[in-house]
């Protein structure tokens, strides 16, 4: 009998308290989904979700009577968050689908564990653990846990028709938990239904895509997404650009201890074309910060193989570190991938490392002059103030920021008297 009773997370007093509360007086509650899956796969458990036969209003009443904070985070869908010792537990009433349209399901509350399990997406996500830790498998998920197979519950096409986002979830969970090739039936169903992704909100598509890109190694999943035509459906910009840079980037992340960066990985599979990126940003509704960082990356110049550090400092001043850091990481990843036999690639990789360290510690120099100085020098208010100030700043940057205020003021006097 499979059990999670020996796992540290399962004996957490806060969880024990919640399960005891919900399993009394005719109610039944089980840990559901990700915590059970990760525990059986030997992976860290973060959030613990609970499924119960109790209706949400009953969950709230019991929690209040026990002095437990209850937050109605999605009470219309059956979800209440109980907070014990600052630890949140999402508690959701068992459900069955009344109607689905590929985007939103109309559900009814119930008490049937089999029906609740069968409405979920993947077999590895539909396992439960009872209050004593016994794992309950109603959809044959345990063999898939063992073989690391990501498989839809029942008929793959039906599951996708219920919620089109499951196409992307199939590949995301394959990236996180899958081994070998994706399940053939699931892959075929995703390929056939890829056009239905256009019916989803941009926010849902980008949220799921970003989670996939943030997996420790999304390379194989992206490969199969491309094979199935799903990748070009959501990221047509990647179609001719390709995903060949991803393996090298993953290796560089491991070698240098970089945290997985979904936006950098996105940059690795789309062209640095500012106009096309604007379309991408608008289509997927990226956040302002994400859009700005992609713009910085696209606007930043490519790193020349023999770029001098002084010249790089000038680039940093003009472009800022964000886009150049992204450029450097991608260039460094590519150079490393060319192997030890390429002396030029090794030299370029070394240069990229040095420049990357400089970019990450960059403090922008402060230009010593202001418009007030230009006016004080006798230049009349108007466009010429900016022209003169810009010309002196250009000279200061070209001299690698070495000229002090006194010399710049002398230069300003000379410019002000010209013409």
N, C-alpha and C positions, 0 to 999 in steps of 0.2 A: 504494500500500500504506500503510495507516494504521499509525503507529508512535508510541510514547511515549519513544523512546530519547533524544530531546533534552531531556526534562524533568529538572529538577534532582533531584527525589526519586528518579528511576530510577537515577541515577548515584551514589547514596549508597553509600559503601564497605561499610557494614553489609549493605545489601540485596544488593549484588553478591556479597559473601562467602556469604550464605545461598543465593542462587540457584546459585552455583558448586558449593557442597557438595551440593545436592539434584539437580543436573543431571549428576552424574558416575556412573560405574559402573552404567549402565542405568536410572537414575532420571530422571524429568522433572518439572520444576516451573515453574509460571507464576504471575505476579501475577494475582490474581483479584478481580473485583467492584469495590468502591467506588473504589479508587485509580485504576483504569483509567477508570471512568466520569467521575469528577471531573476527571481530567486532560484528557480529550477535551472536556469542557464548559467548560474554562478556569476551574475552581474549585479552591480549595486542597485539597491531599491531606494528610490527617492520618495515619491508620493504613494500613499496607500489609499485606494478607493474601495468603497464598500457597497455591496448590493443588498437590498433588503425587501422582504415581503410587505413591510409596513408602508402605508401611504405617507407622503411627505409631511402632511399636517400632523400626523401621529408622531413622526420623527421629531418634529419641532416641539410638540407638547412634552414628549418624554425628556428631551434635552433640557428644556426649561425647568421641568420638575426636578431634574438631577443637578441643576446649577451649571449646565454646559451651554456655552454660547452657540447659538444656531443662526446661521446666515443663509437666507433664501436665495442662493446664487443662481439657481435655475429651477425654482419650485414648480413652474408650469410644465417643465419637462421631467419633474420628479426628483430633482437634485437639491439637497440641502447640505451645506458645509458645517460640520461640527468642529469646534475648536477646543481642544483640551491641552492645557499646559503649552499654549501657543502653537500646537501642532494641528494643522487642518486635515480633516478627513471628509472627502466628498462621499455623501451617502445618497444613493440613487435607488428609487423604487423599481422593482422588476417591471419590465415593459414588454409590450408586443406592438408591432406596427399595424396600424389601421389602414394607412394609405401612405404611399411614397411617390415622389415625383422626380427623383434623381438629385434633389437639392435639400428638401426638408421632409422629414417624416412626421406624419400625424400618429401619435402613440396613445395607447391606453395602458393604465397601470394594471398589474396582475400579480399573481403569486406562483406562476409556473416557471421554474428554473430552466427547464428545457427550452421553452419558448424564448426566454430572455437570452439564453446562450446562442440560439440559432439566429437571432436578429443582429448579432454582432458581425464584424467584418471577417476576421481571420481566426483560424483555429487556435493559434498561440495566444490570442488576446481574449479567449473566452473560457479560461480556466477559473475556478473558484477555490477558495480554501475556507473550510468551516472553522468554527470557533476553536476546535482542538487541533487545527493545522492540517487536517486531511484534505488532500487535493481532489476536487470533483471535476471530472472531465466528461462533458456531455456531447462533445463534438469531435472526439478523436484527436485532440490537440497534443496529448502527451507524446505520441510517436513523432509528431512534427517538431516538438521541442527537442527531442533526442537527436533528430537528423538535421535540425536547423532548417526546416522547410517552411517557407512562408506560403500559406495556402488559404484560399477563400473557404468559408464555411458553405457547404452545399454547392450549388451551381454558381460558378464564378460570374457569369453574365447577369444572373438575377441579382447577386449582391451589388454589382456595379450599377445596375439599373435603379436600385434603391437609393444609391448615393454615388454620384459620379466622382466625388473626391476620392473614393476608394481606389481609383486607378493610381493616383499619386501615393496614397498610403501603402499600396502593395509594394511599390518600388522603395519607399522610405523604409518600411520594415524589412525589406530584403537587404537594404544597405546596412541596417542596424543588426539584424539577426540571421540573415540568410547565409547559406553555404552552397557552393557549387552553382548550378544553373537554377534560374527561377522555375517555379512550378509551371509546367507547360500549358495547362488549361488556363491558369491565371494570366499568363503572358499573352495567350491568344485572345482572351476576353478583353484585356486592356488594349490590345492593338485594334481590335474591332470597334471598341467604344471610344477611342481617343477623341473623336470629334465632339463627344458630349461634354468634354472639359470646357468648351466655350460657353456652356450654359451656366457655369458656376461664377460666383462673384470673384472679382480679381483678388480681393483680400484673402479669400480661402485658398486660391491657387498659389499666391505668393507665400502665404504662411506655411503651407505644406511643402512647397518647393524649398523654402529657406531651411526648414527642419531637415529635409533630405540632404541639402548641401552642407549642413553642419554636422552630419554624421562623421565618425572618425575616418571612414574611408568610403565615400560615395561612388568611387570609380566604377565598380562593377554594375551598380544600379544604373548609373548614367549610361553605361554602354548598352544595357538591355533596353533602357528607355529610348535610346537612339534607334536601336534595332526595331523596336515596336512602333516607331513613329511618334511616340508620346513626347519626346524631348522637343522635337521641332514644332509640335502642336502648341506647347506652352512657351517655348523659347525659339521662335523661328530665326532669331539672330544667330543661333548656334549652328544652324544647318550647314553652312559652308565653312564655318570657322572650325567646328569640330571640338572634341573633348580630349585630344591627345595630350594637352598640357596638364591634365588632372593627376595622372600617376606621378609625374615629376614633382608636382606641388605637394602631394601627400608625403612623398619621401623627404622633401626638404623640411616640411613641418616636423616630421619625426626627428630629423637630424639636428635641427636648430631649436626645437622646443617651442615652435610657434603654436599658439592655440588655433584650432579649426576656425576658419573665418568664412562664413557662407558668402559674403559679398566678394571677397577675394577669389573664391572658387567660381563665382558667377563671372567675374572679370576674366578668368582663365578660359572661359568657353564662349565668350562673345567678343566681337571686334571692338576696339577702342574708337568707335565712330560716334561722335557726339550727337549727331542727328538721329541715328538709329537707337542710341541709348535713351534719348528723350522719349521716343515712341515706346520703348520697353518700360520705362519708368511710369509713363501715363497708363499703359495697358495693364500693368500689374499693381499699380498704385503703391509704389514703394514709398517709404517714409521720406520726409524732407532730408533727414540725415543720410539715409542710404542713397538718395538721388544725388545729394551734394558730393558724396564720396566717389560715386561713379563718374561724376562730372570732373572732379579733380584728377581722377585717374586718366580719363580720356584726354584731358587738356594737357597733362604733363608730358614732356618730351621723352622719347625713347632714350635709354641709357647707352651712350656711345661706348664702344669697347675700350677706348683709352682716355676716357673722360678724366681730366685733372680734378683733384679735390677742391681746388680753388674755384674752378668753373662750376663744380657741383654746388658749392656754397651760393654762387650767384643764382643757380636754378632754384635752390631752396628758397631764396629770398623772393624770387618772382612767382614761384608756383606753390609754395608751402610744402610741408612734409607729407601730407596724406597721400596725394596721388603719386608722388615720387617713391614713397615707401612701397606702395602697391606695385609700381613698375619694377622696382628693385627686387622684390620678392619673386615675382614671376620670372624676371631675367635670371636671377640666381638659381631658381629651380630648373630652368631650361639648361643653363650652363652645366649644372651638376649632372644632369641626365645624359650629357654627351660623353661622359666617361673619362677615365683616367688617360686614355690614349690621345686626347686632344689637348695639346699644350695651350692653345689659344683660349679654349673653353675654360680650362683650369685658371688661367690668368684672369679671365673676365669674372669668373666666380669669386676669386679673391678680391677683385676690385669691388664687386657688388656687396660683398660682406662688409668691407671697410666703409663704403658709402652708406650702407644701411645703418651701421652703427652711428654714423654722423647724423643721418636723418632722424633717428630715434632720440637723439640727444640735442636736437637743434633748438637754439634760442635765437629768435630773429633779432638781428641788430636794429637799434633804433636810429633812424635817420635824424641827424642833429638839427636840421633846419625845419621851419614851418612857414606857412603862408604869411604869418605876421612878420617874419624876417624879410621876406621879399617886399612887403609893403613898406617896411622901415627903410629899405634900401632905395626907395623912391619909385618903385614900379607902381603904376596906377592900378587901382582895383579893376578887375576884369579877367578875361581869359589868359592874358599874358602872365598873370601870377602863377597859374598852374603850369604853363609852358616853361617858364624860367625855373620853377621849383623842380619840375620833372627832369629838365636837362641836367641840373646839378646832381640830382639823385642818381641819374644814369651814370654820370662820371664817378660818383662815389661808389656805386655798385661795381663798375668796371675796375676800380682800384681796390676791390675786395674790402670795402668798408673801412679802409685805413685812415682816410683823411679826417682830421678832427674839426670841430666847429670853427675854430679860428681860420683855418685855411679855406673852409667852405664859404665862410662869410666874405673872405677876400675875393673868391671866385664869383660870388653873388654880386659884389660891387662892380666887378668887371663886366658881368653880363648885363647888369642894370643900366650901365652907361652906354652899352652898345645899342645903336639904333634907337 
